[in-house]
Amino acid sequence: MIKYLLFLISTSAIMMLNVFVFEDVEISHNIPDYLIAGSSYDVDITIQKGEITGFAKFQMEVPDGIEVKSVEINNSSFTFSDGVVKNIWMTIPTTSEIILSYKFNVAPNYQGTGTVKAQFVYIKENERYSVGMNDHNVTVGEDGGEAVLVSEGDAGFVPEKVKAYRSVKEINPSEFEIKIRVEKDGLEGFAKIQDELPEGFTAQLLNDGESVFSIVENKIKFIWFNVPAADVIEVSYMLKTNGDIIEGTNLVGTFNFIYKDDARFIDLPVEDLIAEDLPVLVAEEETPEVIVEPVLVVEEKEEAPVVVVEPVSKNVVEIPEPQGDVFYRVQLAAGKRNVKVTYLKNKFKFRGDIFLENHKGWYKYTTGNYDKYVLARNRREDIKSAYNFRGPFVTAYNAGERITVQEALLITKQKWVK
C-alpha cells in the first residue's frame, strides 16, 4: 500500500509540473520561462479551491523590473507594490475555480534570471491554511538572444572586498545631488542599489550607470541583472523638496548582490540632509572709545563661527513690539540660511525666547527685550556661562529697527559696561 501511494505521489508530481496540490486546493499558471525585455505578457493564475468560502488571499512576488497590472481580479481587491501582487477577498466567490488575469510589463534593458513565488491563503474551520505555488524561474533577455545568467562569481571574488560609498552635494537649501559609487571587485550578476526616499522629497535621475532606474513605494532603485564589467559602478540622482527640511531627515540605503545563492547587503553611509558646517555670523563687543563725557559706547565687530542650522522659509521676521523707542537684546547666532527657532532651542537646550529677524542678508537670532543696556549685558554674560553659543553679544533697536549699540547709548544717555 505504501509503495502504491509513493508511486501515485511521484506520478502526480511529474504530470502536474507547474501545479502545487494541498488538500483540495490546486494552483496553476501560464507564466513564460523566457521574457523579452521591454515586452508585455498576459498571465493567468488558476486556483482550484473547491468548497472554500470566506476570507482568502492570493499573493505573488515577481522579480524587480516586472510591473504587474490587473486584468481580471474576480471580485477581489488588487494591489501591486514593491514587487508584490495581492488579491484579497473578504468573501471569496463560491465557484470552485478562480482565474486571476494580469499583464506582466517587463522593463527595457534587463538581462538575467529571477523567480516568481506565490501562495494562496484561506480560512477553513477557523484554521488558517497557506498553499504555495512551485517557484517558477524566469529568464529575461533581448529579443532573439539568450540572457546572461546570474553568476556566482569566480574563485577569486571576495564579497567582503565590495565597497559602497554615497556623497551628498547641496546645490541649494532644497536640492541635493546624490552620488553612489560601488567598488565591486569582480562582482558579477545581479546587483541593486536602494535608497529610502525621505518624506516630502522627490527624486530625479541623473546617471543610471547602465541600470534600470525606478521609484516604487518611496524606494529609489538602481537594478542590474548583470552588472557592468567595469571595476567601479557609479549612479546619481537629484533630491528635491518644496517644504522645510526637518531635523532628523536622513538618507539611508543599501547595496545588494547575490553570491552563491545568498543575498548580501552593504549598508550605505547614513547622510543627514541638514548641513552641519554652514557659515554663520556672530559678533563680539570691543572696548569703546569715549564719545561724550562720561558715556562710553561700543561698536560691534562681526566674525564667523559655525552653528548647525535647518532650512525653513526665507522671509520670516519675528520682532515683538519694542518696550519704548530704544531697547536692547542679546544676539545668539546668525547665518545665511534660515533655521527654525525650535530647532535652535533644542540643539542648544536654550531656555528662553528666541526672536528671528532678517537683517542685511543674514538671519539673526536674538533673545531678551531690555530698556537698559546693563541688563542686556548681564544677560549676555549669563548666556556665555550657561550655554554653548559662540560669541553672544548685545544688539540695539530704535522703534523696532536695528541700530548700533553706540547710537542707542547716545540716545538713551546710558553708560557702557564692560
NORTASUL-V387557 format. One record per residue. N is the residue number from 0. RES is the residue in three letters. PHI is phi as a letter, one per 30 degrees, with the letter a starting at -180 (* if undefined). BURIAL is 1 if it has 24 or more other ideal C-beta (glycine too) atoms within 12 Angstrom, else 0. Layout:
n=(N & N)
res=(RES & RES)
phi=(PHI & PHI)
burial=(BURIAL & BURIAL)
//
This chain:
n=(0 & 1 & 2 & 3 & 4 & 5 & 6 & 7 & 8 & 9 & 10 & 11 & 12 & 13 & 14 & 15 & 16 & 17 & 18 & 19 & 20 & 21 & 22 & 23 & 24 & 25 & 26 & 27 & 28 & 29 & 30 & 31 & 32 & 33 & 34 & 35 & 36 & 37 & 38 & 39 & 40 & 41 & 42 & 43 & 44 & 45 & 46 & 47 & 48 & 49 & 50 & 51 & 52 & 53 & 54 & 55 & 56 & 57 & 58 & 59 & 60 & 61 & 62 & 63 & 64 & 65 & 66 & 67 & 68 & 69 & 70 & 71 & 72 & 73 & 74 & 75 & 76 & 77 & 78 & 79 & 80 & 81 & 82 & 83 & 84 & 85 & 86 & 87 & 88 & 89 & 90 & 91 & 92 & 93 & 94 & 95 & 96 & 97 & 98 & 99 & 100 & 101 & 102 & 103 & 104 & 105 & 106 & 107 & 108 & 109 & 110 & 111 & 112 & 113 & 114 & 115 & 116 & 117 & 118 & 119 & 120 & 121 & 122 & 123 & 124 & 125 & 126 & 127 & 128 & 129 & 130 & 131 & 132 & 133 & 134 & 135 & 136 & 137 & 138 & 139 & 140 & 141 & 142 & 143 & 144 & 145 & 146 & 147 & 148 & 149 & 150 & 151 & 152 & 153 & 154 & 155 & 156 & 157 & 158 & 159 & 160 & 161 & 162 & 163 & 164 & 165 & 166 & 167 & 168 & 169 & 170 & 171 & 172 & 173 & 174 & 175 & 176 & 177 & 178 & 179 & 180 & 181 & 182 & 183 & 184 & 185 & 186 & 187 & 188 & 189 & 190 & 191 & 192 & 193 & 194 & 195 & 196 & 197 & 198 & 199 & 200 & 201 & 202 & 203 & 204 & 205 & 206 & 207 & 208 & 209 & 210 & 211 & 212 & 213 & 214 & 215 & 216 & 217 & 218 & 219 & 220 & 221 & 222 & 223 & 224 & 225 & 226 & 227 & 228 & 229 & 230 & 231 & 232 & 233 & 234 & 235 & 236 & 237 & 238 & 239 & 240 & 241 & 242 & 243 & 244 & 245 & 246 & 247 & 248 & 249 & 250 & 251 & 252 & 253 & 254 & 255 & 256 & 257 & 258 & 259 & 260 & 261 & 262 & 263 & 264 & 265 & 266 & 267 & 268 & 269 & 270 & 271 & 272 & 273 & 274 & 275 & 276 & 277 & 278 & 279 & 280 & 281 & 282 & 283 & 284 & 285 & 286 & 287 & 288 & 289 & 290 & 291 & 292 & 293 & 294 & 295 & 296 & 297 & 298 & 299 & 300 & 301 & 302 & 303 & 304 & 305 & 306 & 307 & 308 & 309 & 310 & 311 & 312 & 313 & 314 & 315 & 316 & 317 & 318 & 319 & 320 & 321 & 322 & 323 & 324 & 325 & 326 & 327 & 328 & 329 & 330 & 331 & 332 & 333 & 334 & 335 & 336 & 337 & 338 & 339 & 340 & 341 & 342 & 343 & 344 & 345 & 346 & 347 & 348 & 349 & 350 & 351 & 352 & 353 & 354 & 355 & 356 & 357 & 358 & 359 & 360 & 361 & 362 & 363 & 364 & 365 & 366 & 367 & 368 & 369 & 370 & 371 & 372 & 373 & 374 & 375 & 376 & 377 & 378 & 379 & 380 & 381 & 382 & 383 & 384 & 385 & 386 & 387 & 388 & 389 & 390 & 391 & 392 & 393 & 394 & 395 & 396 & 397 & 398 & 399 & 400 & 401 & 402 & 403 & 404 & 405 & 406 & 407 & 408 & 409 & 410 & 411 & 412 & 413 & 414 & 415 & 416 & 417)
res=(MET & ILE & LYS & TYR & LEU & LEU & PHE & LEU & ILE & SER & THR & SER & ALA & ILE & MET & MET & LEU & ASN & VAL & PHE & VAL & PHE & GLU & ASP & VAL & GLU & ILE & SER & HIS & ASN & ILE & PRO & ASP & TYR & LEU & ILE & ALA & GLY & SER & SER & TYR & ASP & VAL & ASP & ILE & THR & ILE & GLN & LYS & GLY & GLU & ILE & THR & GLY & PHE & ALA & LYS & PHE & GLN & MET & GLU & VAL & PRO & ASP & GLY & ILE & GLU & VAL & LYS & SER & VAL & GLU & ILE & ASN & ASN & SER & SER & PHE & THR & PHE & SER & ASP & GLY & VAL & VAL & LYS & ASN & ILE & TRP & MET & THR & ILE & PRO & THR & THR & SER & GLU & ILE & ILE & LEU & SER & TYR & LYS & PHE & ASN & VAL & ALA & PRO & ASN & TYR & GLN & GLY & THR & GLY & THR & VAL & LYS & ALA & GLN & PHE & VAL & TYR & ILE & LYS & GLU & ASN & GLU & ARG & TYR & SER & VAL & GLY & MET & ASN & ASP & HIS & ASN & VAL & THR & VAL & GLY & GLU & ASP & GLY & GLY & GLU & ALA & VAL & LEU & VAL & SER & GLU & GLY & ASP & ALA & GLY & PHE & VAL & PRO & GLU & LYS & VAL & LYS & ALA & TYR & ARG & SER & VAL & LYS & GLU & ILE & ASN & PRO & SER & GLU & PHE & GLU & ILE & LYS & ILE & ARG & VAL & GLU & LYS & ASP & GLY & LEU & GLU & GLY & PHE & ALA & LYS & ILE & GLN & ASP & GLU & LEU & PRO & GLU & GLY & PHE & THR & ALA & GLN & LEU & LEU & ASN & ASP & GLY & GLU & SER & VAL & PHE & SER & ILE & VAL & GLU & ASN & LYS & ILE & LYS & PHE & ILE & TRP & PHE & ASN & VAL & PRO & ALA & ALA & ASP & VAL & ILE & GLU & VAL & SER & TYR & MET & LEU & LYS & THR & ASN & GLY & ASP & ILE & ILE & GLU & GLY & THR & ASN & LEU & VAL & GLY & THR & PHE & ASN & PHE & ILE & TYR & LYS & ASP & ASP & ALA & ARG & PHE & ILE & ASP & LEU & PRO & VAL & GLU & ASP & LEU & ILE & ALA & GLU & ASP & LEU & PRO & VAL & LEU & VAL & ALA & GLU & GLU & GLU & THR & PRO & GLU & VAL & ILE & VAL & GLU & PRO & VAL & LEU & VAL & VAL & GLU & GLU & LYS & GLU & GLU & ALA & PRO & VAL & VAL & VAL & VAL & GLU & PRO & VAL & SER & LYS & ASN & VAL & VAL & GLU & ILE & PRO & GLU & PRO & GLN & GLY & ASP & VAL & PHE & TYR & ARG & VAL & GLN & LEU & ALA & ALA & GLY & LYS & ARG & ASN & VAL & LYS & VAL & THR & TYR & LEU & LYS & ASN & LYS & PHE & LYS & PHE & ARG & GLY & ASP & ILE & PHE & LEU & GLU & ASN & HIS & LYS & GLY & TRP & TYR & LYS & TYR & THR & THR & GLY & ASN & TYR & ASP & LYS & TYR & VAL & LEU & ALA & ARG & ASN & ARG & ARG & GLU & ASP & ILE & LYS & SER & ALA & TYR & ASN & PHE & ARG & GLY & PRO & PHE & VAL & THR & ALA & TYR & ASN & ALA & GLY & GLU & ARG & ILE & THR & VAL & GLN & GLU & ALA & LEU & LEU & ILE & THR & LYS & GLN & LYS & TRP & VAL & LYS)
phi=(* & d & d & d & d & d & d & d & d & d & d & d & d & d & d & d & h & d & c & c & c & b & h & c & c & b & b & b & a & b & d & d & d & b & c & c & e & i & c & b & b & d & b & c & c & c & c & d & c & i & c & d & b & i & d & a & b & c & b & b & c & b & d & e & j & c & c & c & c & d & c & b & c & h & i & c & c & c & b & b & a & h & i & b & c & b & c & b & c & d & b & d & e & d & d & d & b & c & c & c & c & b & c & c & c & c & d & d & i & c & b & k & b & a & b & c & b & a & a & c & c & a & c & b & h & i & c & c & b & b & c & c & d & e & e & c & d & b & c & c & a & d & d & i & b & c & d & d & d & d & c & d & i & d & d & d & d & b & e & d & d & d & b & b & b & b & b & b & c & d & d & a & e & c & b & b & c & c & b & b & b & b & c & d & h & j & d & b & i & d & a & b & c & b & c & d & d & d & d & i & c & b & b & b & d & c & b & d & h & i & c & c & c & a & b & b & h & i & b & c & b & b & b & b & d & b & d & e & d & e & d & b & c & b & b & a & a & c & c & b & b & c & c & d & c & d & d & i & d & c & c & b & a & b & c & c & a & c & b & h & i & c & d & c & b & b & d & d & e & d & c & d & d & c & d & c & b & c & d & b & b & b & b & b & d & c & d & d & c & d & c & b & d & c & d & c & b & b & c & d & b & c & b & b & d & c & b & d & b & b & d & b & d & c & c & d & b & b & b & d & d & d & c & i & d & c & b & b & b & c & d & c & a & a & a & d & c & d & b & d & e & d & d & d & d & d & d & c & h & d & c & l & d & b & c & c & b & c & b & h & i & c & c & c & c & b & b & i & a & b & d & c & d & d & d & d & d & d & d & e & d & d & d & e & d & c & b & c & d & c & i & d & a & d & b & b & b & b & h & i & c & d & b & d & d & e & d & d & d & d & d & c & h & c & c & d & b & d)
burial=(0 & 0 & 0 & 0 & 0 & 0 & 0 & 0 & 0 & 0 & 0 & 0 & 0 & 0 & 0 & 0 & 0 & 1 & 1 & 1 & 1 & 1 & 0 & 0 & 1 & 1 & 1 & 1 & 1 & 0 & 1 & 1 & 0 & 1 & 1 & 1 & 1 & 0 & 0 & 0 & 1 & 0 & 1 & 1 & 1 & 1 & 1 & 1 & 1 & 1 & 0 & 1 & 0 & 0 & 0 & 1 & 1 & 1 & 1 & 1 & 1 & 1 & 1 & 1 & 1 & 1 & 1 & 1 & 0 & 1 & 0 & 0 & 1 & 1 & 0 & 1 & 0 & 1 & 0 & 1 & 0 & 0 & 1 & 1 & 1 & 1 & 1 & 0 & 1 & 0 & 0 & 1 & 0 & 0 & 0 & 0 & 0 & 1 & 1 & 1 & 1 & 1 & 0 & 1 & 1 & 1 & 1 & 1 & 1 & 1 & 1 & 1 & 1 & 1 & 1 & 1 & 1 & 1 & 1 & 1 & 1 & 1 & 0 & 1 & 0 & 0 & 0 & 0 & 1 & 0 & 1 & 1 & 1 & 1 & 0 & 1 & 0 & 1 & 1 & 1 & 1 & 0 & 0 & 0 & 0 & 0 & 1 & 1 & 0 & 1 & 1 & 0 & 1 & 0 & 0 & 0 & 0 & 0 & 1 & 0 & 0 & 1 & 0 & 1 & 1 & 1 & 0 & 1 & 0 & 1 & 0 & 0 & 1 & 1 & 1 & 1 & 1 & 1 & 1 & 1 & 1 & 1 & 0 & 1 & 1 & 1 & 1 & 1 & 1 & 1 & 1 & 1 & 1 & 1 & 1 & 1 & 1 & 1 & 0 & 0 & 1 & 0 & 1 & 0 & 0 & 1 & 0 & 1 & 1 & 0 & 1 & 1 & 1 & 1 & 0 & 1 & 0 & 0 & 1 & 1 & 1 & 1 & 1 & 1 & 1 & 1 & 1 & 1 & 0 & 0 & 0 & 0 & 1 & 1 & 1 & 1 & 1 & 1 & 1 & 1 & 1 & 0 & 0 & 1 & 1 & 0 & 0 & 0 & 1 & 1 & 1 & 0 & 1 & 1 & 1 & 1 & 1 & 1 & 1 & 0 & 0 & 0 & 0 & 1 & 0 & 1 & 0 & 1 & 0 & 0 & 1 & 0 & 1 & 1 & 1 & 0 & 0 & 1 & 0 & 1 & 1 & 1 & 1 & 1 & 1 & 0 & 0 & 1 & 0 & 0 & 0 & 0 & 0 & 0 & 1 & 1 & 1 & 1 & 1 & 1 & 0 & 1 & 0 & 0 & 1 & 0 & 1 & 1 & 1 & 1 & 1 & 1 & 0 & 0 & 0 & 0 & 0 & 0 & 1 & 0 & 0 & 0 & 0 & 0 & 0 & 1 & 1 & 1 & 1 & 1 & 1 & 1 & 1 & 1 & 1 & 1 & 1 & 1 & 1 & 1 & 1 & 0 & 1 & 1 & 1 & 0 & 1 & 1 & 0 & 1 & 0 & 1 & 0 & 1 & 1 & 1 & 1 & 0 & 1 & 0 & 0 & 1 & 1 & 1 & 1 & 1 & 1 & 1 & 1 & 1 & 0 & 1 & 1 & 0 & 0 & 1 & 1 & 0 & 1 & 1 & 0 & 0 & 1 & 0 & 0 & 0 & 1 & 0 & 1 & 1 & 1 & 1 & 1 & 1 & 1 & 1 & 1 & 0 & 0 & 0 & 0 & 1 & 1 & 1 & 1 & 1 & 1 & 1 & 1 & 1 & 1 & 1 & 0 & 1 & 1 & 1 & 1 & 0)
//
